[in-house]
Every structure is written in C-alpha cells, then in structure tokens.
Amino acid sequence: MNLQPLLRASAVTLAAALAVAPPTVLSAQGTLAEVQTPARYAKAIEFARTLVAAVMQESGTPGMSVAVGIDGVIVWAEGFGYADVENRVPVWPDTKFRIGSVSKPLTAAALGLLVEQGKVDLDAPVQRYVPTFPRKRWPVTTRTVAGHLAGIRHYDGGEFLNAVRYATVADGLKIFQDDTLLFEPGERFSYSSYGWNLISAVIEGASGQDFLTYMQQNVFDPIAMRQTVADYTDSVIPHRTRFYERNRDGHVVNAPYVDNSYKWAGGGFLSTPSDLVRFGFAHFGGDVLQPATLHELWTPQSTNAGESTGYGIGWSVMMEGGVVVRAGHGGGSVGGTTGFETRPQERAVIALVGNMTQAPTGGLILPLITEAFLESEALVAGPAGPDMTGDFVCTIVTGSGATIEGAMKIGGSPAHYWGRISWDNGTVDRIIHSASSPDKTRFVTVDEGAVVLDLQFTAIDENGLRGTWRSGGNGAVTCRRG
C-alpha cells in the first residue's frame, strides 16, 4: 500500500526534544466516512494545523491528534507526529491515546443513566451501593464524591505511577478506602480521582454488572464509540500509541510503565478525539441522557458555605447568565494528556490529545481552535488588513492595573505574519498569525509549548496598534512603533 498520498510533510521537527536525527512531523488527514470538511473551514484548519505544530515543536510532544465537530458533524479530524517514535509510526485519526481524567465525564454518563432508571439516589450514602466501603465520621454521598467535595484523598507519593494489576474495581478501592476523610464533605473542593474509583463501584452495585461491561453496553455502544477501550496493559489493542515524557534534560523518553486497572472510571480509558466528539454530540440531542439528567451533571456544585466549585458531576462547567457556555474536562496521565470541551450553545465539540505526560492540550488552545471554526467565514471575508511588519514596544495592562512590557518584532506580510515578543520578565513568546481583516488582526503567542496569549488588534494606524488580550484574564494592549 502506498502511504505517500496520506502523509503530508511539515517543516516542524522534533530534533531538540528527541536528540536524534530530526524526523519530519507527519500529519494524517482523517479518512473516517463521517468527517465532512466544507471549504469554508480551510482557513480554520490552516490556523489549527499551525498552532498544533507550534505547540508540538515547543513542547517536544511526539504525537498529537485533534477532532472538531460542529452541529453534529465532525468537520476536521487529523493526526500529527508519531505514535511510535522508534519505529516512525505516524499518528492517525484512529490512534488511541490515554485520556486520563476525561474518563470521568464518560463515567458520569453511566451514572446519569442509573439515576434516570431510579437505581441511584445521588444523595444517599454510598454504602447503599457499596456496602463494603467503610463508614466515615460523616456521611459520604455519591453526589459529593462525584463533585470532589467528599474529602476523599487524591494520589499520594508515587501512586500515580502504580504498576499493580487490580482484578476488580473492589480491589482498587483498597488503596484508599480505609483512609480518613480530609475534611467534612462539602467543606471545600478537593480534586480526587480515587473518588471516581468509588463511583465505579457505585455503578457496579446499582447495575449489578461489571463496570467495564456496563460502560460498553450502555455508553460506548449506543454512541458508536468504537475506539474507546480500557487501557489493559496485557492486551493487544490496535492503534494504541506509545507513551512518552520529557526527562530533566528536556529529551523525550519512554514514560514509566503503569497499570491503570485501579482507576478505570477516573483515568483508565483509551480513546480518540473523534470518539470524544461523538460523546459530546450525544449530550446535545438527548441521545445519551434526558435533559433533566444532563442539567444535574452540568450544574456546578457548591460548598457548604455556598461557594460554587465550577464542577458538576464529572464535568467542569462554565456558566454565563445561568446558561452553560462550556462543559468539558482535562486529562493528565502517564504518557498522555487530553483536552475536551463542548459548547452547547454553538453545538460545537473539540478534543485534543497528546502522547506525552503534560502535553500542551489545555489553556487557550481548545477555545482558539474552536473559535477559528465557529468564525471560519470571518477568517476568509474581505482583504487582509494594513501592513504590521516592523518593531514595536507593547504594553499590556492587567485587570489589576499592573503593566507588562515587551518588545515585539513582526515579519512576513498581512497574509502570513510571523514574529516574537520578548517580555520584560525574561520570557520570549513565539507569535502565530491567526487572522487578518480590514478592521482586525489577531495573533496567538506560544511559550514553552503552551498557548499563552490571544492578542486582537482592532485599531491599527501609522503610530501603532491598540486592542485587547486574553489569557488567564483580560485587558488592554497597546503597541507603539519603536
């Protein structure tokens, strides 16, 4: 079989990270039948490819894969780099990655189904479904466990690198079940993947089925998530990527061996971005859960003092005016990192995965790619803006009124700018041109593999630039020629 038509060479290399002869980062376009890419998304795809290639190069991530869905259709699915560096196996759209804690919203769907069937009361003590779980000083409910409010601890010491095979969910509970709660349930938010081990035991007790069997029959099969499986280390799993990390010298090495059988529900699944997009879509049309149940999962919980946690049941949730604008989850595992986000109002879903510990799949990269697709027609509308090449001194004003200055150098042309910003704190950001129109030019900056800044210049004249910035916060930015 001639693979050349399916492989597209990129100028980006991983030489610095791999410390070997520089391989070319390959990109494999999705070939799934349901991937439909209208011409209007061409500019969005071009920008997204540039962004993914940049974060791969900066971070040294060997392989990444991304899928974007709009209004029920996967409009882009593509793999980048290597699933297996040693054997030069490229990442394809069906390459399976460790999705880490993105396993939690998958498990939340199973829990929601049992709530709908009247088999789980979220506010009953967990011992109703898991009688072997020791009673604590205070009652522990499924709701508080699922919202990280129960006081169950997270990983301790080297437990994240656990390499022990656990035959059953109940065996995995033994790691933490005898430990004292960190606080009275509801007192504060404290993230706990072990809590989701307990959720999987609740699902087994309420359903009368093995957890993985229940997930397969009631969540994965109905949604046609055919590439989502438990990460069994002793099984031959087609298209499973290898797993990597960076050592102290910055070189990419094989990640330590781990066995995730102790935490299927909280971080033990393999999947693909396309499967995760399908999962997200299923929440828009009532295909997996009834609207009332989804409202339960997507309503941020609160502490006993009434403070919102921004987390529902297995989902991180952002709300504006009482409406869910984003719901998703991040996932970090040994040799795998995932970002997953839905936008219910726009009916958009994105998933991005990498085969390296702490790969750059979070922060601004998900919203930037999603917005590029949602604004795709604006990206191609009208001629490019005025020439912005040259040297500038930029000042960012933060929300607190503090200022940060940097020297910005822009080269290229309005059709394709490139550049960098050297900030007064010693960091240097790489600039990626996002879009230009007669009244706006937009740059994105990347530092140490992460997308750190979104700059939108809306006032451009012979004296300089004025606009806004977005990162962890928002504010104004001005750049004068200098």
N, C-alpha and C positions, 0 to 999 in steps of 0.2 A: 504493500500500500504506500503510495506516495504522499507523505505528510507535508511536503513543502507548501502546497496551497493553503494549508491550515495554520501555518506558522508565520507570524509577522515579526520581523526583526525590529528591535528598538535600539536607540543609541545609548540607553542606560545600561550600565554594567554593575556587577556586584564585586568588583575586584578588591576594593578596600575591605569589604566585610569578609570575603571568603579566603583571602590571602592565597589564591591560586590563579592560574591563568584565567583572565576575565571571561566568563561566559556571557553570552548575549541574553538579556532578559527577553523571554519569548512571551507572546500573548496569543491565547487561543480563543477565537470568537465562538460564542455559543452556537450550537447546532441543534438544540432541542427544538422540536416542532412548534412549541408554544411561544418561542421567542420571536416577537414581531417588532421590527425596528423601523418605524416610519422615518422618512427623510428629514423631517423637522427636528429629529433628535441628533443629527450629525454633529452639530457644534457642541452639544452637551456631552456626547460621547468623546469627542476630541479633548474637551477640557478634563473630563473624568479620567481618561487614559493618562493625560499629562500629570494629573495630580497623583494618581496611584503610582506611576513610575517614579515620581519625585520622592514620595514617602518611602518607597521600596529602596531607592538608592541611598537616601539619607539614613535610613534605619538599618539597612543591611538585610531586610526581610527577604528570604529566598523566594517565597511564592505567596501570591495573594489571588483572591477571586472575589468578584462582585456581581450582584444582580440588582436591577432596578425594575420595579413594577408600577404601572400607572393604570388605574381604573380596571383592574382585573387582568391585565396583560403584562407579561414580562417583556419589557421593551429593550432590555440590554442584559446580557449575561456573558462574562468574559473572565478568563483566567490569565494570570501574569506570572512569569518566572518559572521556578522549578518546584515540583512536588518532591522530587528526589534529586538533590544536588549532585551526589556522587555519580549517578547513572544518567544525569541530564534528562530526566523525565519531566516534561512540561506540565504545568497546571492546566487542566481543562475545566469547563463549567461543571462537570460531574465529579471532580476531585473532592473527596470527603476530608473535612478539616475537623479538629476538635473545637467545639463551640463553647466549651466552658459553661458559664452561668446562663447563657442563652437557653440552656436546658430547662431553666426554671419556668419561663413562660410556656414552654411545651408541656411541662408537668402541670402547670396551672390550668391548662385546658382540660386535662383529665380530671382534676379536682372539681372544676366547674361542672362537668358532666354529671358527676356524682351528687353535687349539690342539686342540680336540676331534677335528678331522679329521687330526691329525698333520702339518699343514702348517707349523706354527710351534712351534719349541722356544724357550720363553721365556728359556732360559739360554744360548742360542747367540749368538755375536756378531751384531750387526745386519747386518753386511756379508754374511751368508749370504743375506739377502733384499734388501738394498740395497747391491750391490757398489760403487756409485759414491760411497757415503758414506766420507769419508776415515778411515783408521785413526788412532787416537789413541794417546797414550802408554800408556794402559791399555785393556783390552778393555771394550767397551760392549755390554751385552745388552739385549734387549727388556724384560726384567723390571725392570732398574734404570731404564731410560728411562721406562717406564710408571709407576714409583713415585716419580719425581722424585729419584732417587738417583744418576743417571748423571753429574752435573756439567755437563750442557748448560745454557747460559745461558737466561735469560728475556728479555723485551723490553729494549731498550737505547735510551735517548734518546727520540726521537719515534716509534719503530717501532710503538707501539700505535695510532698514527694513520695507519698505512700505507694509501695510496690507490692502490697499483700493482696492476694486474691480472696475476695469475700464471696462465698457461695450464695448468700441470700441477703436481702435487704436487712433482715433482723440481725444478721451477723455484723453488718456495718454500723448498726446503732450502738453496738458495744463500745465503740471508740469513745463516745461522749455521754452516753445515757446516764451514767452514774455521777456525772459532774454536777456541782451546784450551779444553779442559775446565776448569771452575772448580776441580775437586778430583778425587781418585781416586774412582771410582764406589763408592758405599756409605759414604763417609766421613761424609756428612751429607745431610739432606733439603734440597733447594733447588728450589722450585716452578719449572717450566719448561713453558710452553705450546709452545715450539718443540720440546721433546722429543716432543710428540704429533704435530707435523708429521712427525717421523721415524717414529712409529708408523704413520701413514697410508701412508708409503712401504713399511714392512714388510708391511702388509696387501696393498698392490698387488703387491709382489714374490712374496708367498706364494700369493696367489689367482690371479694372472695377469689380474686385472681392474682397471679404473679404480676408484679408491677410492669415489667417489660412487655408481657403479653397484653396487659390492659392497654398500654400505650400504643402498641402496634395495631390492635384491633379497633380501638376507639378514637385514636387521634391520627396516627400516621396513615393508615389505610384509607379512611374516608377522605382525607385531604390529598391523597396521592403523593405523599412524601416518601417516595420510593428510595431516596438516597440517604435517609436518616436512620441510623442504627446505633446500638450500644457499642462503645469502644472496647470490645473484647480483645485483649492483647494476644490471646492464643488462637484467634480465628483468622482465616484468610478473608479479608474484606476488600473487594475490588475497588480500585481507585483511591485507597486511603493514602494520604500524604505521609511523608516522613516528618519528623518533628525536630525543631531546631531552637537554639538560643544563642545569645552572644556572650562570650566569656569576658573576663576582665580586661583583656587586651583589645576587645572590640571585634574579635573574629567570630564568625558563625561556626558553631559546633553542634554536634548531635545533642539534643536535650536528654536529660536523665530518663531512664526507664521508670514509668509509673504504671500502676494498675488502677483504673478509675472505677472499679466494681463497687467500691464503698460509697459512691455518690452519683449513681445514675441520674437521679432526679435533679440534683443541684449542679452537676457539671460533668456528666459522663457520656454525653451523646456526640456522635459524629454527624455532620450534615453538610449540605451545600448551600450557597446563597440562594439558588433558585428554589430549593425546598423551603427555606425560611421565608422567602417572599410569598410562596403559596400559603404557608401557615398564616402570615399576616393578612393576606387577602381573605382568608376564611373567616376572619373576625369582622369584616366589613359587612358581609351579607347575611349573617346569621347561619352560615354553613356549619359552624362548629359549636357555637353557643347561642343561647337565646339572648336578646338584648338586655334583659334584666340581669342575667348572669354576668355578661360582659361588663355591665355597669358596676357590678360588685368587684370584679377583678381590676377595673380601671379607675376605681375611686381611691385616691390617696388616703391612707390611714393616718390617724393622729395619735400622739402620745396621750397619756392620762391628763396632761396639762393643756391639751387642745392644740398642740403644735403639729402641723402637717409634716409628714415624712417624705412626701413626694413619691411614695411607693405604695402600690395597691396590694394585690395578691399575685406575686410572681412577675410584676411589671413595674418599671419606673415610669412615672406618668407626669406630663407637663400639662397644666390646665390654664386657660385664659377665659375669664368671664364665665366660669362654670362649665366650659366645654373642653374636652380632651383634644389638644392640638398635636401632641406627640405621645406615643406609648412604645416602649421598647426595652432593651436590656443590653448590657455589655457582657462579654465573657472572656475571662482570662484563665488559661490552663497551661500546663507544662507543654510547650511546643505548639501552642495555638492561642489565637486571640480573635475575638469576633465583635463586631458592632451590628446591631439590628434595631431598626426603627420603623414604626408605622406613623403615617399622618392620616388619621381617619377623615378629616375634613376635605383633604385633597385626594383621598383614596390612593395614596402612594405608599410604597414599601421599599426599603433598601436593606441589603445585607452585605457586609464586607468581612472577609475572613483572611487570616494570615497564618502561616505555618511556623511561627516563631513566638516564643514567650515575649510578651509585651510588644507585639507588633502594633503599628500605628493605625488602629481601626476605630478609635474613639475621637472625642473632641469635635472639632469643626468639620472633619472630612465627610461625615454622613450628611449633615444638613447642606453642605456646599454642593455635593453631588446631586442630592435630591432636588435642591432648588434649581440647579442647572437644567434638569429635565423638566421641572414644572414651568420654568421661564424660557424654555427652549426657543419659542418663537421670537421672544425679545432678543435672544442672543444673535439671531440672524437678521433682525429687522434693521434696515437703514445702513448708511455708510458708517465707517469707523469714525471715532472722534478725532480731535486735534492731536498733533504730534506732542508726545510727552517725553521724548528722549532727552537725556541730559542728567545733570547732577542737582540734587535737591537736599535741603535740610528740613526734616519733618518733625513736627511736634504733635504728640498725642496728649490729649487732656483726658484724664480718667474721671470716673464718676465722682470721686472724692475731691477732684480739683487738682490732683497732682499732675505733673507733666513729665513726659519721657521724650527724649530727643534722639534722632538717628539720622545718619547720612544715607540718602537713597540714590542709587545710580540705576538709570533705566536705559537700556539699549533696545535695538530692534526697530519695530515700526508699529503703527496703530493696529496693523493686522496681527502682529505677534510680538509682544514685548517680552523682555527678559530683564532680570536685574537682581539687586540685593539691597538690603538695608543693614547698616552697621549701627547698632544701638549703643547709647552711652553706658549701658551696663556691661558691655563687652560681648554681647551675643551678636551673631550675624544671621539674618534670615534670607533664605532664597525666595525670590519673587516669581510667582507664576501668574501669567496673564489669564484672567478669567473671561472677560468680555469687554467690548467697547461698543458704544453707540454715540450719536452726536451729543448726547447730554450726560453720559456717564461712562467712566472707565473703572474697571474693578480688578484689583489684584488680590492674590492669596499668598501668604508667606508660610514657608516651611522651615522649621528649625529642629535639628536632631531627630528627624523622622516624623515629627508631629506637625499638623497644620495648626498654626498658632494665631493667625490674624487674617481677617477679612477686611480689606480696605475698599471703600466705594467713594470715588471722587466724582462729585456732581457739579462742582464749579471749577472750570479749567480755563485759565487765561494766560497771557504772557508773563504775569507775575508769579504764578504758581498754581497750587491746587488746594481745594478745600473739599472736605467730605466727612465721612463717618468711618468708625472702625468697630469691629465686633470680635470679641474673643471670649474670655470668661465674663466680660462685661461689655459695655458700650460707651462710646464717647465721640468727641470731635477730633479731626486730624487736619492739620494744615501743612503744606509743603511749599517752601519758597525756593526759587532757583538760587543756587549758590555754588 
